[in-house]
Amino acid sequence: MIIARTYDYGLAALMKSLLVAAEIPCIESANAEHVSIAGVEHTYAVQVAAEAAEDARRLLSENGYAEYLI
């Protein structure tokens, strides 16, 4: 289940590292591309197992990443 999305690869990596450190494994997923008038936009997703989603969202929210949660 995708729990967060950002345009910044570094932020996605930090969120994933935080989750892994808390023993919440992340699922690797393909990054999405969106073609717009201004060019191509990439988004980076943070994905975990459905049963870990609530704990993962809580952890990210408590650590300043609430604005990226889905």
Summary of the structure (lengths in Angstrom):
residues: 70
radius of gyration: 12.2
end to end distance: 10.0
largest distance: 40.6
contacts: 177
relative contact order: 0.32
helix: 41%
strand: 31%
